[in-house]
Amino acid sequence: MFTVYVYALDTLADWELGYVTAELNSRRFFKADAPRVSVKTAGISKKPVRTMGGLTVIPDCPISDIAVNEKSVLLLPGAAAWNDPIHDAVIDKAGELLSAGAAVCAICGATAALANAGLLDQRPHTSNGMGYLETCSPRYKGQRFYVDQPSVADQNLITAGSTGALPWAKQIIARLEVFQPDTLEAWYAYFSSGSEQHFFSLMRTLPADKRP
C-alpha cells in the first residue's frame, strides 16, 4: 500500500493539490488491480493550520511519523510561508525519502525550499522559473538541470510550477500506476481541454460498473 503524505502548512495553496488528492482518495478512475492508497496530512505538529483559501486543516500526523520507504509519497504544496525555518524539518525528511527511493512531489513555493536545501542541484526539475529559484533560494546551484516545462518527473522527484497542477497530478498518478495508461491519457485530455469527446473517451476506458 502507498501512503501519500500531504504536508499541511499555513497559507497552503489549496488549488494546487486538488487534482491529485481527489483522484488518489476517491479511486474513481483506478484500474481493477490498482495498489491501495492512503492519503494523510502531515504537519509540524497536529495543531490546525489555515490554508490560503481559508480552510482549516488538522494534520493527521506529525512529520516524524512519515515512514521512510519506497511506498511513501510526500506532496509538498505551494505556500507563502516556505521561507520560515520551521519547515526545514519536512525538507530534511524529503531528502531522506528521495534517498530511500520514495516519491517527493513539490509544486510552486515548495520547489524553492528544495532548491535552497540543494536537493535540485543534480536533478532535472522545474519551478515558477529559473529566476524565481535564484531569487528565493540563495543556495540554489541547479541551473543546468532546470527544465522550462509546467511539470518535470525525474524518477522519484516530481516538480512543478504554480500553473502546473494538472500535469503534476498526471505524473504523480503515472508514478503510482493506479490508472490504466489509456484512462490516464483520457483523464488528462478531458481536464486540460474540457472537450466532451474526451469525457466519453475517459468513460469508455472504465469497467462498466464505474461508468455513469
Disulfide bonds with the S-S distance in Angstrom:
none
